[in-house]
Structure formats: structure tokens, C-alpha cells
Amino acid sequence: MNRPLAGLRVAYAAMEGFPNRKGSGVRVGNVVSALAEAGAEVLLLTLRGERGAPALPPGVTHRPLAILEDNYLARALAFRARVAEALYAWPADVIHVRGPFEGEAALEHANARRARFVFEVNGLPSVELFHHHPKVASAPQFLGKLRAREEHLMRAADLVLTQSQATARFLRLRAARPLPLAVVPNGADPALFAAPAAPARSGPMRVLYAGSLAPWQGLLHLLAAAHKARREVPLELVVVGPSRRAWTRAVSVWARRHKVQDILQLEAAVDQPTLARHLAEADVGVAPLSADARNRKQGCSPIKLFEYMAAGRAVAASDLPCVREIVVHADTGLLFKPSHPGRLAEALVALAAEPDARRRLGQRARRFVEAEATWAHRRAAVVSAYEALLAPRSLAYSA
């Protein structure tokens, strides 16, 4: 068995609960698994997540840190301090972080111990805090300091690992200099999902949305589109994912406003086997990302798209640069103008009207994932990025 990272000690810190049922939990699990399977010894430092032990391979030691602070800044500072303590007690060859607060402690430690420093950027807090903690993000002085910290970490990193070419372009602009970038998109495991086949039922076309109900996801546009589309074709809409109470309430209010509450099934986050069952019963997977600055400029790599495609389901998704890296219009899905319910409604009507074409889209989508977008592909890419990091004259800088 090839173990190119044998003997390497990697400390991986992420200021989020783990395990969790969000895309971040899936990605963290796959990245640390990739490192351990390649021979590295990994110490995973996170906040406490959902109950139950995460499914991690031998070689990964998960140390969930119990931090009881409700205030975002207090929690971030406490996590930074706990990460610093853990790093002092566990000398690492590589320190890999997902955020600026743990990154600050990690960089200081890496410089002192001559360890390599990896900054993984999937979403910068200076961009995303507006949605999660608007009061914190509305303080200009704090936001300026946060942006400066993020940019310092990018410039100081031996490797900046990110999820899409769109995000890589954004980071280059933010750093205002070339960066040692490696792009490893998200993926899916086709073995977890049913082979592509039409649901064994008749009736309305079932549309599934799986993921957060955060404002940038475009759920309100989806509800408006469903209202328009159901005038022409019968629909069922299933929305599954983690949410805050305010976001769930907003979706429920808008469902009533658009008179689609009778066709809407709203569920909490589920594990991947349960999501696979939902997909087996769905006809279409939808990703109605909004045309906001977060999606257009920072970009993302929606795990939901890979999972829809792995399940052999036709996809309807917002036509954004980061989405075009995954979905090819009229080949593996349909793309529509983002934040435009009328265009999304047209896509849903078209998919409902042509079930054979819909199935062909799903079949091609699954073949794409099997050929180049499984988590096995992504884990291999993570290991390759680490091999380049550790080689003499490390990663080429990307301008």
C-alpha cells in the first residue's frame, strides 16, 4: 500500500462542531481521512459536534474541545487559546486550519517550530459573518481587522487549499499577490447513493433541495419559482437541511405567501444514508444559489450538486461561475439565471415535461461523478497537494 505521508504529523484545526451533517462535516472527514490513509498521524481539533463518534480511519485522533461561550467572538478567542495549548503539547510537522482565529495560533506555532502552515479556505468569515452574525459583522473596525488577519494568513501560508477556481480567483484578489494555491473541489461517494433509476411511482415531479436554509442558498427564490411552475405542472417540493429557527420561520412564511405550503415538506438535517433515500425518491435536485457577492465573488463548491449527480438525478442550478465548474448546461443539468424565480420555474417545467430527457441528464451526471468527482478522487488530490508542499521548492505560486 502506497503511504506517501508516512511518519508525518498533521494537526488539523477547525472552529466548528464535528461531526455534523453539513457539507463542512463531510469535507473535514474526507480531508483528514485522506491524510491518515496516506500514512500521516492526524490530530483533529474541533468544537464539539453532534453526539456519536465520527467515522474516521485509524491514524486520526479527534479531540473535540468543550467551549461553552455563546458569544461568537468569545468562542473564537477561547478556541484560539485551546488550539494553542494543544499544539504546544503535540508537536506537528504540518498545521492545517480552516479559519482565521485558529489560524492565528497555528501560524505563530508553525513559525516557532518550523512546521508547514496550511490555510484551507472554503468561506472567509469576513464575507459570511453578515449572514451568521450580522451584529458582529456590522462593526467596521472589527471587520477591517478580520480582513487583515485573513489576508496575512493567506500570504504567510505554505499552502492555501480551496474548493473552486472561482474561490481561488477571489483569494488572489484579496491577497493582492500570487499564492501557493491548490484547488480541491468537493465530491460525492456514488456507493452511498442508489444507481440511477426513475422513482417507482407516478404523480407530481418531486423536487429535492438538500442543504442549509441560509439566505445565500436562494430558498425564497425556489418557493416563488414553485408557485409559478405549479400552474403548469404538478410538483412536490422537499427541503432537507440544517437551519436556524429564524431561517426556518422565513421559509415557512414565504411558503404561505406563495401558496406552496401544501406541496412543501420541510425536514431537519439528515445523515447521508437518509439523504440517499430522499434522492432515490426524487426526480430533480435543485440548487437555487442567490446572485449575491458571496456566491458570485467568493464562490463555493456545493456538495449538494455532487450528491444529486451521484444519485443520478437531473440538476437545476443557478448559472454562477462556481456552479459552471460542476454542471454543464443541457448535458449534466439545467442552469438558470440566479435570483430569477421565473427562469427557475421554466427549468422545472421543462424537466417535468420531458421525463426521458430528465433521466438522461441524471445518467450523464452520475457518469461525470464516477469518472472524476468522487471523494476518492478528492482524497487523492489532497495527498498530491501535501506531497507538493513537502517536496523541495514547494508548491508553484499561482498568480
Order of alpha helices (4+ residues) and beta strands (2+ residues): beta-alpha-beta-beta-alpha-beta-alpha-beta-alpha-alpha-alpha-beta-alpha-beta-beta-alpha-beta-alpha-beta-alpha-beta-alpha-beta-alpha-beta-alpha-alpha-alpha
